[in-house]
Amino acid sequence: MTTIQEFHKKSIDNPDAFWGEEAKLIDWHKPFSQVLDFSRPPFAKWFVGGETNLCYNAVDRHAASRPNDRALVFISTETDQEVVYTFAELKAEVMRMAAIMQSLGVGKGDRVLIYMPMIAEA
């Protein structure tokens, strides 16, 4: 079994190999050509040329394969409220929010800031 210290050491000793291997755990629309471009320190470019969809990797693919599994558990320490979302429920909420943003004219590449209180929907 790999300890957290060994895991961390691998990431420091050979970041290209480590993160290249970890990147295989997510789906890519377009594969990356280079793991890390650090040619202009302090700026780094990760997974150069690659394209992925974070929402697909975090929600959609799990909703397709295990829709009734727990995706999110929210516990409020202020109200003692507990809310549980399955992957299917979470995907439905994400789609609802995406539709709202589209109706407001938000499109691909736009930057959006949403300020919300500490509630399950946040």
C-alpha positions in Angstrom: 0.0 0.0 0.0 1.2 3.5 -0.9 1.4 5.9 2.0 0.5 9.6 1.6 4.2 10.4 2.0 5.2 8.1 -0.9 2.3 9.5 -3.0 3.5 13.0 -2.3 7.2 12.1 -3.0 6.3 10.7 -6.4 4.4 13.9 -7.3 7.5 16.0 -6.4 10.2 13.8 -7.8 8.6 13.3 -11.3 5.5 15.5 -11.7 5.2 14.8 -15.4 5.0 11.0 -14.9 2.9 11.3 -11.7 0.3 13.7 -13.1 0.3 12.1 -16.5 -0.7 8.8 -14.8 -3.3 10.5 -12.6 -4.8 12.3 -15.7 -5.7 8.9 -17.1 -8.4 8.7 -14.4 -10.5 11.4 -16.1 -12.0 11.5 -19.6 -10.5 13.9 -22.1 -12.3 15.2 -25.3 -8.9 16.0 -26.7 -5.7 14.4 -25.3 -3.0 16.7 -24.0 0.4 16.8 -25.6 2.4 17.8 -22.5 1.7 17.4 -18.8 3.5 20.5 -17.6 5.0 23.5 -19.4 7.0 25.5 -16.8 9.0 27.4 -19.4 7.8 30.8 -18.1 8.2 30.7 -14.3 6.3 31.4 -12.2 3.5 30.6 -14.7 2.7 27.0 -15.4 0.5 25.5 -18.1 -0.9 22.1 -17.2 -2.1 19.4 -19.7 -1.2 21.5 -22.7 -3.5 21.1 -25.6 -5.9 18.9 -23.7 -9.6 19.5 -23.5 -11.9 18.0 -20.9 -15.3 18.8 -19.3 -15.1 19.1 -15.5 -18.8 18.7 -15.0 -18.9 15.6 -17.1 -16.0 14.1 -15.1 -17.4 15.1 -11.7 -21.1 14.4 -12.2 -22.4 13.2 -15.6 -20.3 10.0 -16.0 -21.2 8.9 -12.5 -24.9 9.7 -13.0 -24.8 7.4 -16.0 -23.1 4.5 -14.3 -24.4 4.8 -10.7 -27.3 7.3 -10.6 -28.6 6.3 -7.1 -25.2 6.5 -5.3 -24.6 9.4 -3.0 -22.8 12.2 -4.8 -23.0 14.9 -2.1 -23.8 15.1 1.6 -24.3 18.6 3.0 -24.4 19.0 6.8 -25.0 22.4 8.3 -23.3 22.9 11.6 -25.5 26.0 12.1 -28.9 24.4 11.5 -28.1 20.7 11.9 -29.7 20.3 8.5 -28.5 17.3 6.4 -29.1 17.1 2.6 -28.1 14.2 0.5 -28.0 14.3 -3.3 -27.6 11.2 -5.5 -25.7 11.6 -8.8 -28.9 11.7 -10.7 -30.4 14.4 -8.5 -27.1 16.4 -8.6 -27.1 16.2 -12.4 -30.7 17.4 -12.6 -29.8 20.4 -10.3 -26.7 21.2 -12.4 -28.8 21.1 -15.6 -31.4 23.3 -14.0 -28.8 25.9 -13.1 -27.2 25.6 -16.6 -30.6 26.4 -18.2 -31.1 29.4 -15.9 -27.6 30.8 -16.8 -28.2 30.2 -20.5 -31.6 32.0 -20.3 -29.6 35.0 -18.8 -27.3 35.0 -21.8 -24.3 33.3 -20.2 -22.3 31.3 -22.8 -19.1 29.3 -23.2 -16.1 31.1 -22.0 -18.0 33.7 -19.9 -16.9 34.3 -16.3 -19.6 34.2 -13.7 -19.5 34.9 -10.0 -22.3 33.6 -7.9 -22.4 34.6 -4.2 -24.5 32.2 -2.1 -24.9 31.5 1.6 -23.6 28.3 3.1 -26.5 26.1 1.9 -26.7 22.7 0.2 -27.2 24.3 -3.2 -24.0 26.3 -3.0 
